[in-house]
Amino acid sequence: MILHSWRVLLAAAALLLGTPLAAQSAPQGEVITTASGKVEGFVRNGVLEFRGIPYAAPVSGNARWSLPQPAAPWTGTLPAMHFGGACPQAARYGLTERSDEENCLTLNVSLPTTKSATRRPVLVWLHGGAFVGGAASLYRLDRLAKGMDAVVVSVNYRLGVFGFMAPPAGTSGAGHVLGLEDQRLALRWIKANVAAFGGDPDNITLAGESAGAASVCMQLMAPEANKGLFHRAIIQSGACGTPLRTLPQAEMFAAKVAKEAGCADLACLKAIEPQALIAAGTRAAKGELLAFAPFTGGSTVPGSTLDALKAGDFLRVPVLNGFTRDEMNLYVGYDVQGGARITHETYPAAVRAIYGDKTDRVLARYPLEPDENPAEKLGSLMSDFMPGLGITHCLEIESGLLLAVQTSVVQWEYADRSAPSRGVSIPISPDPGFYLGAVHSAELNALFPGFSNTSTMSAPDLYPTSQGIADVIVDSWARFVRRSPGAEDRRITRLGRVLRYEPGGVSLFDAWSEYQCDFWRAEYPAFFASPSRPSKEPQ
């Protein structure tokens, strides 16, 4: 059982769990034959890498907003030495870099240089970026490939106006969430070809963080479309039941974007330059939280995800559901007050801007003491719950509870508050006014060395204590992709208990109570599935 093996070995002060997996000689060559054609990789950091493999046909020009189609087979050998371009996005807040590359549907494969006597498990990584930014190329896959002894694949998918806006009528993508459809086509390519890389097509784990985690959720909520495409799921900072736009609402927003772009017909929308269309989308989305996101009621995500969770209408695969201790600390002072510090005097107004007529009750539940830092206090309550945002504790825990009714789930929290934050999400101000802690996406540096949202900035190396807990996390992932959580893990999850990973070790805590989730459920019942969580152990 996953949980008990961790606790016993940690109690014995062993940070690395288990024994190294058997390794033999290196692969004979760096050319692999796939169903699409031959690809030539290279060795870097102890892994064999294949970069920029096209899994879909071009989606530019007249094919803009088309359903993704398999890439045409190629002749000869494709040099897979360089990443494909990031999907179109604008530079914003120093968080993402501009890209105009519409024909961006590529994937990258990394695997250990050692041979394995058996097929390796496969982990497919979906990047984050609020559905408008990010790229597979930003993630070094060597740590997971070696540490998990697995084939690791990262995937580009369409973003923003191209992937998470309702496509115009007259396109083959109309009624579909194209970013999610891209991911599905990539999964089909991986299923068909990963054996050539030594991977097991019957043991594929779909994993992602933030928008990538939400994407994993959306794929879980479409069981018929994804049956057999993946067999486990890892969700990092993303709640599966967050309310989403319906297709009619998404189409109304798309009409606003077209108006902002000055386009009255489809020909105009297909001809406009990517950055001009992205700018029109930004203007149309002003004042909205996550204007570009999956929508329900179309062909990709059939109905309400919360209803699907409550009904058990999802792909019932084992799930590892994670989040960070200080999710929203990163955004306090940036999105709330445009970079200004939160003070004792401005704290009530900052709370009111988020929670409206519930502010008095929220302030009573989260009183600001004279010796407390107001920015840190605001980050704490926003991390526990924020309406309309699925990267907050109570919605993340609720998601795991609902999944655990029908399948095996382990919930865990990254709580290394000393880990570096620079390089993840919004670049940190020289003086944010408080200690950020384990912010949203901080765990990525434990999984992907030097992770950064831009190619021009890298996170500093982990401290030795942080590296130790990072090793435990990678090892726990290696165990999860090979062995499902047991009945005891599922029972503990259904009680609201969560594994907390911090430099001192791993411990169980009652996350539901610590993060005041009964209070938030009472205040915002529409975001939750039932009046209260189970108060006694399930039979």
Secondary structure as the mmCIF struct_conf table of DSSP 4:
data_model
#
loop_
_struct_conf.conf_type_id
_struct_conf.id
_struct_conf.beg_label_comp_id
_struct_conf.beg_label_asym_id
_struct_conf.beg_label_seq_id
_struct_conf.end_label_comp_id
_struct_conf.end_label_asym_id
_struct_conf.end_label_seq_id
HELX_RH_AL_P HELX_RH_AL_P1 ILE A 2 ALA A 11
TURN_TY1_P TURN_TY1_P1 ALA A 12 ALA A 13
BEND BEND1 LEU A 15 LEU A 16
BEND BEND2 GLY A 18 GLY A 18
HELX_LH_PP_P HELX_LH_PP_P1 PRO A 20 ALA A 22
HELX_LH_PP_P HELX_LH_PP_P2 SER A 25 PRO A 27
BEND BEND3 GLN A 28 GLN A 28
BEND BEND4 GLU A 30 GLU A 30
STRN STRN1 VAL A 31 THR A 33
BEND BEND5 ALA A 35 SER A 36
STRN STRN2 LYS A 38 GLU A 40
STRN STRN3 PHE A 42 ARG A 44
TURN_TY1_P TURN_TY1_P2 ASN A 45 GLY A 46
STRN STRN4 VAL A 47 PRO A 54
STRN STRN5 ALA A 56 ALA A 56
BEND BEND6 SER A 60 SER A 60
HELX_RH_3T_P HELX_RH_3T_P1 GLY A 61 ALA A 63
TURN_TY1_P TURN_TY1_P3 ARG A 64 TRP A 65
HELX_LH_PP_P HELX_LH_PP_P3 SER A 66 PRO A 68
STRN STRN6 PRO A 70 PRO A 70
HELX_LH_PP_P HELX_LH_PP_P4 ALA A 71 PRO A 73
BEND BEND7 THR A 75 GLY A 76
STRN STRN7 THR A 77 PRO A 79
BEND BEND8 HIS A 82 HIS A 82
HELX_LH_PP_P HELX_LH_PP_P5 PHE A 83 CYS A 87
BEND BEND9 PRO A 88 PRO A 88
STRN STRN8 GLN A 89 GLN A 89
STRN STRN9 ARG A 92 ARG A 92
TURN_TY1_P TURN_TY1_P4 TYR A 93 LEU A 95
STRN STRN10 THR A 96 THR A 96
STRN STRN11 SER A 99 SER A 99
BEND BEND10 GLU A 102 GLU A 102
STRN STRN12 THR A 106 PRO A 112
BEND BEND11 THR A 113 THR A 114
BEND BEND12 ALA A 117 THR A 118
HELX_LH_PP_P HELX_LH_PP_P6 ARG A 119 ARG A 119
STRN STRN13 ARG A 120 LEU A 126
BEND BEND13 GLY A 129 GLY A 129
TURN_TY1_P TURN_TY1_P5 ALA A 130 VAL A 132
BEND BEND14 GLY A 133 GLY A 133
HELX_RH_3T_P HELX_RH_3T_P2 ALA A 136 LEU A 138
HELX_RH_AL_P HELX_RH_AL_P2 ASP A 142 MET A 148
TURN_TY1_P TURN_TY1_P6 ASP A 149 ASP A 149
BEND BEND15 ALA A 150 ALA A 150
STRN STRN14 VAL A 151 VAL A 155
HELX_RH_AL_P HELX_RH_AL_P3 GLY A 160 GLY A 163
BEND BEND16 PHE A 164 MET A 165
HELX_LH_PP_P HELX_LH_PP_P7 ALA A 166 PRO A 168
TURN_TY1_P TURN_TY1_P7 ALA A 169 GLY A 170
BEND BEND17 THR A 171 THR A 171
TURN_TY1_P TURN_TY1_P8 SER A 172 GLY A 175
BEND BEND18 HIS A 176 HIS A 176
HELX_RH_AL_P HELX_RH_AL_P4 LEU A 178 ASN A 193
HELX_RH_3T_P HELX_RH_3T_P3 VAL A 194 PHE A 197
TURN_TY1_P TURN_TY1_P9 GLY A 198 GLY A 198
STRN STRN15 GLY A 199 GLU A 209
TURN_TY1_P TURN_TY1_P10 SER A 210 SER A 210
HELX_RH_AL_P HELX_RH_AL_P5 ALA A 211 LEU A 220
TURN_TY1_P TURN_TY1_P11 MET A 221 MET A 221
HELX_RH_AL_P HELX_RH_AL_P6 PRO A 223 ASN A 226
TURN_TY1_P TURN_TY1_P12 LYS A 227 LEU A 229
BEND BEND19 HIS A 231 HIS A 231
STRN STRN16 ARG A 232 GLN A 236
BEND BEND20 SER A 237 SER A 237
TURN_TY1_P TURN_TY1_P13 CYS A 240 GLY A 241
STRN STRN17 ARG A 245 THR A 246
HELX_RH_AL_P HELX_RH_AL_P7 LEU A 247 ALA A 261
TURN_TY1_P TURN_TY1_P14 GLY A 262 GLY A 262
BEND BEND21 ASP A 265 ASP A 265
HELX_RH_AL_P HELX_RH_AL_P8 LEU A 266 ALA A 271
BEND BEND22 ILE A 272 ILE A 272
HELX_RH_AL_P HELX_RH_AL_P9 PRO A 274 ALA A 284
TURN_TY1_P TURN_TY1_P15 ALA A 285 GLY A 287
BEND BEND23 LEU A 289 ALA A 293
STRN STRN18 PHE A 295 THR A 296
BEND BEND24 GLY A 297 VAL A 301
BEND BEND25 GLY A 303 GLY A 303
HELX_RH_AL_P HELX_RH_AL_P10 THR A 305 ALA A 311
TURN_TY1_P TURN_TY1_P16 GLY A 312 GLY A 312
BEND BEND26 PHE A 314 PHE A 314
STRN STRN19 VAL A 319 THR A 324
TURN_TY1_P TURN_TY1_P17 ARG A 325 ARG A 325
STRN STRN20 ASP A 326 ASP A 326
HELX_RH_3T_P HELX_RH_3T_P4 GLU A 327 TYR A 331
TURN_TY1_P TURN_TY1_P18 VAL A 332 GLY A 339
HELX_LH_PP_P HELX_LH_PP_P8 ALA A 340 ILE A 342
TURN_TY1_P TURN_TY1_P19 HIS A 344 THR A 346
HELX_RH_AL_P HELX_RH_AL_P11 TYR A 347 TYR A 355
HELX_RH_3T_P HELX_RH_3T_P5 GLY A 356 LYS A 358
HELX_RH_AL_P HELX_RH_AL_P12 THR A 359 ARG A 365
BEND BEND27 TYR A 366 TYR A 366
TURN_TY1_P TURN_TY1_P20 PRO A 370 ASP A 371
BEND BEND28 GLU A 372 GLU A 372
HELX_RH_AL_P HELX_RH_AL_P13 PRO A 374 ASP A 384
TURN_TY1_P TURN_TY1_P21 PRO A 387 GLY A 388
BEND BEND29 GLY A 390 GLY A 390
BEND BEND30 THR A 392 THR A 392
HELX_RH_AL_P HELX_RH_AL_P14 HIS A 393 ALA A 404
TURN_TY1_P TURN_TY1_P22 VAL A 405 GLN A 406
BEND BEND31 THR A 407 THR A 407
STRN STRN21 VAL A 409 TYR A 414
TURN_TY1_P TURN_TY1_P23 ARG A 417 SER A 418
BEND BEND32 ALA A 419 ALA A 419
TURN_TY1_P TURN_TY1_P24 ARG A 422 GLY A 423
BEND BEND33 VAL A 424 ILE A 426
HELX_LH_PP_P HELX_LH_PP_P9 PRO A 427 SER A 429
BEND BEND34 PRO A 430 PRO A 430
BEND BEND35 GLY A 433 PHE A 434
BEND BEND36 ALA A 438 ALA A 438
STRN STRN22 VAL A 439 VAL A 439
TURN_TY1_P TURN_TY1_P25 HIS A 440 GLU A 443
HELX_RH_AL_P HELX_RH_AL_P15 LEU A 444 LEU A 447
BEND BEND37 PHE A 448 PHE A 448
TURN_TY1_P TURN_TY1_P26 PRO A 449 GLY A 450
BEND BEND38 ASN A 453 THR A 454
TURN_TY1_P TURN_TY1_P27 SER A 455 THR A 456
HELX_LH_PP_P HELX_LH_PP_P10 ALA A 459 TYR A 463
HELX_RH_AL_P HELX_RH_AL_P16 PRO A 464 PHE A 480
TURN_TY1_P TURN_TY1_P28 VAL A 481 ARG A 482
BEND BEND39 ARG A 483 ARG A 483
HELX_RH_AL_P HELX_RH_AL_P17 ALA A 487 ARG A 494
TURN_TY1_P TURN_TY1_P29 LEU A 495 GLY A 496
STRN STRN23 ARG A 497 GLU A 502
TURN_TY1_P TURN_TY1_P30 PRO A 503 GLY A 504
STRN STRN24 GLY A 505 ASP A 510
HELX_RH_AL_P HELX_RH_AL_P18 ALA A 511 GLU A 514
TURN_TY1_P TURN_TY1_P31 TYR A 515 GLN A 516
HELX_RH_AL_P HELX_RH_AL_P19 CYS A 517 GLU A 523
HELX_RH_3T_P HELX_RH_3T_P6 PRO A 525 PHE A 527
BEND BEND40 PHE A 528 SER A 532
BEND BEND41 SER A 535 LYS A 536
#
